[in-house]
Amino acid sequence: MQVTETAIEPAYLSFKQVKKTYDQKTLVVKDFSLSVAKGEFITLLGPSGSGKSTVLMMLAGFESVTSGDISIDGVSITKTAPYNRNIGMVFQNYALFPHMTIAENLAYPLTIRKKSKSQIKERVNEYLGLIEMQDFGARYPGQLSGGQRQRVALARALIFDPSLVLMDEPLGALDKKLREQMQYEITRLHQTIGFTVIYVTHDQTEALSMSDRIAVFNAGVVQQCATPAELYERPSNAFVADFIGENNFIAGTVDQLEDQTAMVTVPTGEKVRAQAADGIAAGQQAKLSVRPEKLFILPTAHSYDNLMKAVFVTRHYVGDFIRYYFKLPDGSEINVKVLNDRSAPILTEGDAAEIVWQKNDCFAYPA
């Protein structure tokens, strides 16, 4: 199910029914429409081959648009050469000039725009300060760490005041700790300067922690475009629910619908109440979705609407939380995330248990 994104007024960047095909048969991007406000941080998220990078390359001008239109500030750029689009880009491989110092790398975009020497010096010093590398101007890229090089690449993309900044998997080459540091750095600079960002990643945690809105791609179609909280708490279909965060899926049949609530019978014969997603109807096969952290093991102080009997299988200690694995009577599995505190239950393999959750934390999607 394709979900129409929320209208943004006034739109600074606009995609209108953009399509892309390489062989005139298969559409890699299908009717992509999106409105972006000035200063917004938008992430294109999806699995490999879903079309997100192709959208970025069309925006940059490195790929042609098969049909549709892309405009910035009301002016179409679909036929504008890449070098005339005033767009900054940050790549995974940094793309810094190894024979130039850090200061010279930062100065390069200003030099080709024929800025004066005094303007260039002032701007380079300003941006070295913004990325907290005031003492590194005379060094070369090979003398910096991966995180430092990526900060320089980001500053170089911003220093000439581009209309947009495009980032294509910019943190993919960094280890986990450096990635988290750079996520903070990019977010800090975005809040400080207020530039408009189109960010491509397949890392959902990165997208959730950095973005104003996220467009989730699958097979060339935007499945949902919404804020991180809305995507996580109210995924519009089973693909988004599965791709964003962890989820338990339980098969069932819809018995009845009433006031956006679906009553679903699962294979064990138990009845489950869930929020009805678009497209669900009485008599249909359904896929119930509920996140592991929304489940509780009885006894619990939490209120609940649904209860299923299960048998404990094993648990995985993760540090800040513990993941408990259970088997349902029909043989399917379900897992529960519990905070690692004194309330975490102690269970032995084969123990009978009762798993409970609230209706508002469960969604019924068309199977």
C-alpha positions as CSV (number, residue, x, y, z in Angstrom):
1,M,0.0,0.0,0.0
2,Q,1.4,3.4,-1.0
3,V,0.8,6.1,1.5
4,T,0.6,9.8,0.4
5,E,3.0,12.0,2.4
6,T,1.8,14.9,4.4
7,A,1.7,18.1,2.5
8,I,4.3,20.7,3.4
9,E,3.6,24.4,2.8
10,P,5.4,26.2,1.4
11,A,7.4,23.5,-0.4
12,Y,11.1,24.4,-0.9
13,L,12.0,21.2,-2.7
14,S,9.3,19.4,-4.6
15,F,9.2,16.0,-6.4
16,K,6.1,15.6,-8.5
17,Q,5.2,12.1,-9.9
18,V,8.9,11.3,-10.6
19,K,9.6,8.0,-12.4
20,K,12.8,6.3,-13.4
21,T,13.5,3.4,-15.6
22,Y,16.7,2.2,-17.2
23,D,15.3,-0.3,-19.7
24,Q,11.9,1.3,-20.5
25,K,10.2,-1.7,-18.9
26,T,10.8,-1.8,-15.2
27,L,10.3,1.3,-13.0
28,V,13.0,1.7,-10.4
29,V,11.2,4.7,-9.0
30,K,7.4,4.8,-9.3
31,D,5.4,8.1,-9.1
32,F,7.6,9.6,-6.3
33,S,6.1,12.8,-4.9
34,L,7.4,14.6,-1.9
35,S,7.4,18.2,-0.6
36,V,10.2,19.4,1.6
37,A,10.2,22.6,3.7
38,K,13.3,24.8,3.9
39,G,15.6,23.7,6.6
40,E,14.0,20.2,6.9
41,F,16.0,17.0,7.5
42,I,14.4,14.3,5.3
43,T,15.8,10.7,5.2
44,L,15.1,8.3,2.4
45,L,15.2,4.9,4.1
46,G,14.9,1.4,2.6
47,P,16.6,-1.9,1.7
48,S,19.2,-2.1,-1.0
49,G,17.7,-1.7,-4.5
50,S,14.5,0.0,-3.2
51,G,15.1,3.2,-5.2
52,K,16.2,5.7,-2.5
53,S,19.7,6.3,-4.0
54,T,18.3,6.7,-7.5
55,V,16.0,9.5,-6.2
56,L,19.1,11.2,-4.7
57,M,21.1,10.8,-7.9
58,M,18.2,12.3,-9.9
59,L,18.1,15.3,-7.5
60,A,21.8,15.8,-7.8
61,G,21.6,15.6,-11.6
62,F,23.7,12.5,-12.0
63,E,20.7,10.5,-13.3
64,S,18.1,11.7,-15.7
65,V,14.4,11.8,-14.8
66,T,12.3,9.5,-17.0
67,S,9.1,11.5,-16.3
68,G,7.8,13.9,-13.6
69,D,9.5,17.1,-12.3
70,I,11.9,18.2,-9.5
71,S,11.9,21.8,-8.4
72,I,13.8,23.9,-5.9
73,D,12.2,27.1,-4.6
74,G,9.6,26.9,-7.4
75,V,12.1,26.5,-10.2
76,S,12.3,23.3,-12.1
77,I,15.8,21.8,-12.1
78,T,15.0,18.6,-14.0
79,K,17.0,19.7,-17.1
80,T,19.6,21.8,-15.2
81,A,23.2,20.6,-15.3
82,P,24.5,19.2,-12.0
83,Y,27.1,21.9,-11.6
84,N,24.4,24.6,-11.9
85,R,22.1,23.1,-9.2
86,N,23.9,24.7,-6.2
87,I,23.8,21.4,-4.3
88,G,26.4,20.2,-1.7
89,M,27.1,16.4,-1.5
90,V,28.6,14.2,1.2
91,F,29.7,10.7,0.2
92,Q,30.7,7.6,2.2
93,N,34.3,7.8,0.9
94,Y,34.8,11.4,1.9
95,A,36.0,12.5,-1.6
96,L,38.6,14.9,-0.2
97,F,41.6,15.9,-2.2
98,P,44.6,14.0,-0.7
99,H,47.2,16.5,-2.0
100,M,45.4,19.5,-0.4
101,T,45.5,20.6,3.2
102,I,42.2,20.6,5.2
103,A,42.0,24.4,4.8
104,E,42.6,24.1,1.0
105,N,39.9,21.4,0.8
106,L,37.5,23.7,2.5
107,A,38.6,26.7,0.3
108,Y,38.1,24.8,-3.0
109,P,34.3,25.3,-3.5
110,L,34.8,29.0,-2.7
111,T,37.8,29.4,-5.0
112,I,35.9,28.0,-8.0
113,R,33.1,30.4,-7.2
114,K,35.7,33.2,-7.4
115,K,35.3,34.5,-3.9
116,S,38.0,36.9,-2.7
117,K,41.0,35.7,-0.6
118,S,39.7,37.6,2.5
119,Q,36.2,36.0,2.1
120,I,37.7,32.6,1.7
121,K,40.0,32.9,4.7
122,E,37.2,34.1,6.9
123,R,34.8,31.4,5.8
124,V,37.4,28.6,6.1
125,N,38.2,29.7,9.7
126,E,34.5,29.9,10.5
127,Y,33.8,26.4,9.3
128,L,36.9,24.9,10.9
129,G,35.5,26.3,14.2
130,L,32.0,24.9,13.4
131,I,33.5,21.4,13.1
132,E,35.8,22.0,16.1
133,M,39.0,21.5,14.0
134,Q,40.5,24.9,14.4
135,D,44.0,23.5,14.8
136,F,43.8,21.0,11.8
137,G,43.8,23.4,8.9
138,A,47.4,22.7,7.9
139,R,47.1,18.9,8.0
140,Y,46.3,16.6,5.1
141,P,43.4,14.2,4.9
142,G,45.7,11.2,5.3
143,Q,46.7,12.5,8.8
144,L,43.1,12.5,10.1
145,S,40.9,9.8,11.5
146,G,37.8,8.6,9.6
147,G,35.5,10.7,11.8
148,Q,37.6,13.8,11.3
149,R,37.7,13.3,7.5
150,Q,33.9,13.0,7.4
151,R,33.5,16.2,9.4
152,V,35.8,18.0,6.9
153,A,33.7,16.5,4.0
154,L,30.5,17.8,5.7
155,A,32.0,21.3,6.2
156,R,33.2,21.4,2.5
157,A,29.6,20.6,1.4
158,L,28.2,23.4,3.5
159,I,30.8,26.2,3.1
160,F,29.4,27.7,-0.1
161,D,25.8,28.0,1.2
162,P,24.2,25.4,-1.1
163,S,20.4,25.2,-1.7
164,L,20.4,21.6,-0.5
165,V,22.8,19.2,1.1
166,L,22.6,15.6,-0.1
167,M,24.2,12.8,2.0
168,D,24.5,9.3,0.5
169,E,25.3,6.7,3.2
170,P,27.9,9.2,4.6
171,L,28.6,7.2,7.8
172,G,28.7,3.7,6.2
173,A,32.5,3.4,6.5
174,L,32.6,4.3,10.2
175,D,32.5,1.9,13.2
176,K,29.5,2.0,15.6
177,K,31.0,4.5,18.0
178,L,32.2,6.9,15.3
179,R,28.8,6.6,13.6
180,E,27.0,7.7,16.7
181,Q,29.5,10.6,17.2
182,M,28.9,11.8,13.6
183,Q,25.2,11.4,13.9
184,Y,25.4,13.9,16.7
185,E,27.8,16.2,14.7
186,I,25.5,16.3,11.7
187,T,22.4,16.9,13.8
188,R,24.3,19.7,15.8
189,L,25.4,21.4,12.5
190,H,21.9,21.1,11.0
191,Q,20.4,22.8,14.1
192,T,23.1,25.5,14.1
193,I,23.0,26.4,10.4
194,G,19.6,25.3,9.4
195,F,20.4,23.8,6.0
196,T,18.0,21.5,4.1
197,V,19.1,17.9,4.0
198,I,18.1,14.8,1.9
199,Y,19.8,11.9,3.6
200,V,20.0,8.3,2.3
201,T,20.6,5.3,4.5
202,H,19.5,1.8,5.1
203,D,20.2,2.1,8.9
204,Q,16.9,2.6,10.6
205,T,18.4,3.7,14.0
206,E,20.3,6.4,12.2
207,A,17.2,7.6,10.4
208,L,15.1,7.6,13.6
209,S,17.6,9.5,15.6
210,M,18.4,12.3,13.1
211,S,15.4,13.0,10.9
212,D,12.5,15.4,10.9
213,R,10.6,13.0,8.6
214,I,11.5,9.7,7.0
215,A,10.3,8.3,3.6
216,V,10.4,4.5,3.7
217,F,11.0,2.9,0.3
218,N,10.3,-0.5,-1.0
219,A,10.5,-1.6,-4.6
220,G,10.5,2.0,-5.9
221,V,7.4,3.0,-3.9
222,V,7.2,5.2,-0.8
223,Q,5.4,3.0,1.7
224,Q,5.0,5.8,4.3
225,C,6.5,9.3,4.9
226,A,6.1,10.6,8.4
227,T,7.9,11.7,11.6
228,P,10.1,9.1,13.3
229,A,7.6,8.7,16.2
230,E,4.7,8.2,13.8
231,L,6.6,5.6,11.7
232,Y,7.5,3.7,14.8
233,E,4.3,3.9,16.7
234,R,1.8,3.8,13.8
235,P,3.3,2.0,10.8
236,S,0.9,2.2,7.9
237,N,1.5,-1.4,6.6
238,A,3.2,-4.6,7.5
239,F,6.4,-3.7,5.5
240,V,7.0,-0.5,7.5
241,A,6.2,-2.3,10.7
242,D,8.7,-5.0,9.9
243,F,11.4,-2.7,8.5
244,I,11.3,-0.1,11.3
245,G,12.4,-1.7,14.6
246,E,11.5,-5.2,15.7
247,N,8.1,-6.8,15.5
248,N,6.2,-9.9,16.3
249,F,3.8,-11.1,13.6
250,I,0.9,-13.4,14.3
251,A,-1.4,-14.8,11.6
252,G,-5.2,-14.6,12.1
253,T,-8.6,-14.0,10.6
254,V,-10.7,-10.9,11.1
255,D,-14.0,-11.7,12.8
256,Q,-15.4,-8.2,12.9
257,L,-14.5,-4.5,12.7
258,E,-15.9,-1.8,15.0
259,D,-14.7,1.8,15.5
260,Q,-11.3,1.1,13.9
261,T,-10.8,-1.9,16.2
262,A,-10.4,-5.4,14.6
263,M,-11.3,-8.5,16.5
264,V,-9.0,-11.2,15.2
265,T,-9.0,-15.0,15.8
266,V,-5.5,-16.5,15.9
267,P,-4.7,-20.2,15.1
268,T,-4.8,-21.1,18.8
269,G,-8.5,-20.0,18.9
270,E,-7.8,-17.0,21.1
271,K,-9.3,-13.6,20.3
272,V,-7.1,-10.6,19.9
273,R,-8.2,-6.9,19.7
274,A,-6.1,-4.7,17.5
275,Q,-6.1,-1.4,15.6
276,A,-7.4,-1.9,12.1
277,A,-5.0,-0.8,9.4
278,D,-6.2,0.6,6.0
279,G,-7.5,-2.1,3.7
280,I,-8.5,-4.6,6.4
281,A,-12.0,-6.1,6.2
282,A,-14.1,-8.7,8.1
283,G,-13.5,-12.2,6.9
284,Q,-9.9,-11.4,5.7
285,Q,-6.7,-13.1,6.6
286,A,-4.7,-10.7,8.8
287,K,-1.2,-10.2,10.0
288,L,-1.1,-8.9,13.6
289,S,1.9,-6.8,14.5
290,V,3.1,-6.0,18.1
291,R,6.6,-4.8,19.1
292,P,8.5,-6.9,21.7
293,E,8.8,-4.0,24.2
294,K,5.0,-3.6,24.1
295,L,4.5,-7.1,25.5
296,F,4.5,-8.0,29.1
297,I,4.8,-11.3,31.0
298,L,2.3,-11.9,33.8
299,P,2.2,-11.0,36.6
300,T,2.6,-7.3,35.6
301,A,1.4,-3.9,36.8
302,H,0.6,-2.9,33.3
303,S,-3.0,-2.9,32.1
304,Y,-3.8,-5.1,29.1
305,D,-6.5,-6.0,26.5
306,N,-5.1,-9.2,25.1
307,L,-3.7,-12.4,26.6
308,M,-2.0,-15.4,24.9
309,K,-0.6,-18.5,26.5
310,A,2.9,-19.5,25.7
311,V,5.8,-21.7,26.7
312,F,9.2,-20.2,27.6
313,V,12.1,-21.3,25.3
314,T,15.2,-19.2,26.2
315,R,16.4,-15.7,26.9
316,H,19.2,-13.6,25.5
317,Y,21.0,-11.2,27.8
318,V,21.8,-7.9,25.9
319,G,22.9,-5.7,28.7
320,D,20.3,-2.9,29.1
321,F,17.5,-5.3,28.3
322,I,16.7,-9.0,28.2
323,R,15.0,-10.7,25.2
324,Y,12.7,-13.6,26.2
325,Y,11.7,-16.1,23.5
326,F,8.4,-18.0,23.8
327,K,6.6,-20.6,21.6
328,L,2.8,-20.3,21.1
329,P,0.5,-23.4,21.1
330,D,0.5,-23.4,17.2
331,G,4.3,-23.6,17.1
332,S,5.0,-20.0,16.1
333,E,7.4,-17.9,18.1
334,I,7.1,-14.6,19.9
335,N,9.7,-12.6,21.8
336,V,9.4,-10.0,24.6
337,K,11.9,-7.3,25.5
338,V,12.2,-6.6,29.2
339,L,14.3,-3.9,30.9
340,N,17.2,-5.4,32.8
341,D,16.1,-4.5,36.3
342,R,14.9,-6.3,39.4
343,S,11.5,-6.9,37.9
344,A,12.9,-9.0,35.0
345,P,11.3,-12.5,35.5
346,I,13.3,-15.6,36.1
347,L,12.0,-18.5,33.9
348,T,13.1,-22.0,33.2
349,E,12.8,-23.7,29.8
350,G,9.4,-25.2,29.4
351,D,7.7,-22.9,31.9
352,A,4.1,-22.0,31.0
353,A,3.6,-18.2,30.7
354,E,0.9,-15.7,29.8
355,I,1.9,-12.8,27.4
356,V,-0.3,-9.7,27.5
357,W,-0.5,-6.3,25.7
358,Q,-2.7,-3.4,25.0
359,K,-5.0,-3.1,21.9
360,N,-3.4,0.3,21.0
361,D,0.0,-1.3,20.6
362,C,-1.2,-3.9,18.2
363,F,-2.1,-3.5,14.5
364,A,-4.0,-5.7,12.1
365,Y,-2.7,-5.6,8.5
366,P,-4.0,-7.3,5.4
367,A,-2.1,-10.6,5.2
